[in-house]
Amino acid sequence: MVEEGRPLRGHGTSADVRFARFPASHTIKGMFFSRLMAIAPRAEVEQMDLRAFPRGGRYVAFKNYPQIDYSRIAHLAASTRYRHQETREAMRRLARDDFAEFAKSRVAKVALSFVGDCADTLKRMPDLYRMTLEGGTFDAQDIEGGVRVSYRDFYGWLDCYPLGTLEGIVIHHGHRPRVELHLEDDLNGHLDVTWNR
């Protein structure tokens, strides 16, 4: 069980091992890169082995880019902004802003226009993932006092990054999140999200 004020410990699987196994077909919309580019040192980003770094470093919001590129830049941004935290906690904290960034987009405004409370938003996560990612499968269902979000073939730091994303949604709704991780391995598992109202 992970609570908002309790940091994650450790580094988990090494970043290089995570990067090496990303499928080339897994993509993410460009809208999520802008905030990372504002955090990560530009000179270091330009030296990275990125598959599709855009001319001038400007990512187009609704264009697809390799998830591995996002993962590399996110790791650098997290290590820069949260340099005194261990890797898993740094990635978790960086991910908390994902929902706020997505919520600014036109797609999100339409997708979320019929969403009511925290539980409704969390149950829409599989749809939101499918709108912004290619690769992996997602599911969400009610559990007692909260929502279970399931991930299959998810290469985006399942042991910490989605935890921050889901916490960000709960915080957005004015609650204190609690998340229980149930991981089969680095790529598959589910997160049970509850909150104090």
Summary of the structure (lengths in Angstrom):
residues: 197
radius of gyration: 15.8
end to end distance: 17.4
largest distance: 48.3
contacts: 616
relative contact order: 0.17
helix: 44%
strand: 20%
